[in-house]
Amino acid sequence: MIKIKALAAVGLVTASGAFAATFSMTSRAGKTFTLETAQDRVTEATESFSLCSDGVAAVKKVKLWMPEHGHGSSAVTVGAVQDGCRELTAINFTMTGSWEVRVEFTDGDSGKFDVDVE
């Protein structure tokens, strides 16, 4: 699957022809990542993402945070590295609104994706 970088969620067509919601992020240290789900938008029913980059092996932890309400959600499961990506599962957006998908790395670096959940 081809990973497409975008600044915000939009309906993008992947190599398979399916629509996907795709986001991009640059960490504090300059690492670039993409976050993609197979659906054309992110909803409370979204259960998984693919997190992709050359540096994806250094991902230590991923958590969901809703800054407007000052709370997060249950722990995200980070899968093994496969083809430059890690599958993120056990995604649990507890409500609609603006969320952050926060990524922490083994070297202390971090970054976040801004995701609007419909």
Buried (B, 14 or more C-beta within 10 A) or exposed (E): BEBBBBEEBBEBEBEEEEBBBBBBBEBEEEBBBBBBBBBBBBEBEBEBBBBBBEBBEBBEEBBBBBEEEEEBBEEBEBEEBEEBBBBBEEBEBBEEBEBBBBBBBEEEBBBBBBBBBE
